[in-house]
Amino acid sequence: MSSTFNLATHGARGRTAQRRLAVAAAGILLLLGVQGSPQQWGALVLVPGAQAAEATLPAVWQRKLQTLLKNMENSSTYFAETGAADMQDAFKAKQWRDRIDNYASSIARVPESPDPLLAQAKAKLAELQQALAAAQAGAPAAAPAASSAPAAAPAAAATPAAPVQAAPPPADAPRLVSGQRVQVTKLARDIAGTQNDMVTSGPSPLQDPSVVEGYAKRLKIYEDGLARYKEFAHEPEVQQARIAFDNLRNALAAEQARAQQQLEELGDAQQILTGLRQNMRDNPAPSVLYPPFGQDEARQWVLLAAQAQQASHAAATEIQRISPLAYLPETRGTPEQGAPYDRRDMESMFHYANETTRKVDETLQATQANLQHQFDNQDGEYELGYFRQLDPDNPQHRANAFLSEGAQEEIYGRLDKHLALANSVAFFQVALGEQPGPAVRARIKEIGDLRKKYAADRLRALGDSRLPEPKADDPARLAAAKEILANPKYEFGRHGPVVLTTPQIVTKEKEVSRDTIKDVDLSLSGTLTLSGTRETWQYKWDEFKFATPLKEADSDDWYIWWITAKKFQSGWEKTPIGYWVSGAAVKGDLILEKNF
C-alpha cells in the first residue's frame, strides 16, 4: 500500500505558503468564531469571496486621509486668523494657494470610495478653497517686501531671484570700506553655502520641526546681517548678498512645501514603526509542530503561523512604503531606551521582518516534512509491518505477541501511537484547508482493523480472554485502585475485579522546566533576543499498575484495561498532591463476563 499522502506544497516557499497559511487561518477563524479588529488579525479577515460590511478604504489610505484632515483643520484655523492679512503680501498669498493646491492633489490621488473620511476631506478642501477665493477677492495685489522674513508655511518651488543690474550710485552715496566689503562678501558666501548644503531630494530634513527652527534662526541672523548694510543697498556686494538671501528664502519655502507633502503622504513614521515592531513582537514565528497533536492544536498552530507571516509581511511592505519618505536621522540609543527610531532601526526591522517570513515558511515545511517522514516510516518492517504479519498459529508469534506477560498492553499501546500519528497528519491537512488524502484515510482505517484483528487472534491463541495473574494482593493498593475507578472525573463506568499487575509500589521523579517570555529585543543587526523567566518543577510520585474489565457504555461488551495509578509528592501548582490518581490507561482485549 502506498504511504505517500502529498502533504508537501507545490513551491511552498514564498507566495504559495503565504496564501495557504492565510486562507487556512481565515477558515479557522470563521470556524472558531474568532472576533477581532483588522488591526488584530490583519489579512486573516480577507476571506476569498467575503464582502466588508461597509465600503471603506484600505488602512493605508485612511491613515493618509486622517493626517490630511488634521493638516487642513490646522490650515483652516490659521487662515481664519491671518488669511485676510496674508493676502496683502503676494509671497504669502502664493504660499496659501500652493498649500491648498497640494491638499487638492493629495485628495485626487485617493481612490474613489464612499468612505466617510474621503467625504470629510473633500468637504474641508471645498471650505478652504471658498475661504481663499473670498480673501483673494478683497485683497489688492502687492509685491513682496524685499526684506520680509520667510513664512513658516509651505511654499511653491524655489524661484531664484533675478540678478540685479546695479545703477551707478550717486556721487555722494556712502561707500563700503574694505573691511565692510569683506564682511558682506563673506555673508553672501555663507548664505549661498547654506542653500548649497540643503537636502532637496529623498526624505526632507524639514519634516523635523527642530530643523525648521534651525533654518529660521539662521535666516534671522542673515536678515539682521543684511539690515546693517541698508544704507549701502547700491553696492554690488550688498545686492549680491540680498539676491543670495532671497534665493535661500525661496528654496527653503519650496523645500518646506516638499516636506509637508511627504508628511501628508507618510503619516507619523515613529508611530508607524512602533506599531509594526509591537505587532511583530506579538506574533512571533511558531516552532515546528511535532506529532502527536489534536485537531485544535493543529488549527491553533496554523493560525499562529499565519499571524506571524502576515505581521512580518505587513511590516516589510509598510517599511518599503515609508522608506523613501521618512526623515529618520541617526540617533544615540535605541527605541527601548526611549530614543526615536532612526534609519538603522528601520533597516534592522525590515531585515527581521524578512527573516520572520522565511522562518515561518521553513517551519511550515519542516513540520510537513517531519509528518511525511514519520508517516512513511510507519510502513517499515518493525512498525506496521510487524503487526500486519502477526499470526497466532506461528509458535514464535504466539509466545511473544499473544501469550507473554504484558504483550497485550504493549501491542495495543504501540497501535494507539500509530493511530495518533496518522490522525495528526489528517488534522494538519484539515488545518491547512485540505481534506485528508486517500493514503491517510486508508492508514487510519488499517490501524483500526489491525487492532480488531489482534484482539480476535489473541482470543484464538488463548481460547478465551482472561485477566492476568495478580502480582500482589495488597489491600491498600486494591482500595486505591477502586477509588480511582469510582472517580466520575475519569468516566471509567462499571468495572469488574481489580488485579494488581506490579509486585510493589515504585517511586519515580523527574524535573520539568517552562520558559515565560517577557520581553523581545531586536538589535540593530536584526538579532532577536528573548528575555524572561524559567520556572522549574520537581515531580516526585509513587506508582503501581493494575488491570480490570470495564464495560462499554453503549454495549454489553467488556474490555480489559491496563491502568497506571500515581500519587504525587511534589509537582507544579496544579498537580494533585497526596492522593492516588489515574495515569496512562490502555484498552486491551474483549473479555467475557463469565471469565472474570
Beta strands, then each sheet from edge to edge (+ up, - down):
strand 1: 499-500
strand 2: 506-522
strand 3: 528-551
strand 4: 558-570
strand 5: 580-591
sheet 1: 1+ 3- 2+
sheet 2: 1+ 3- 4+ 5-
end
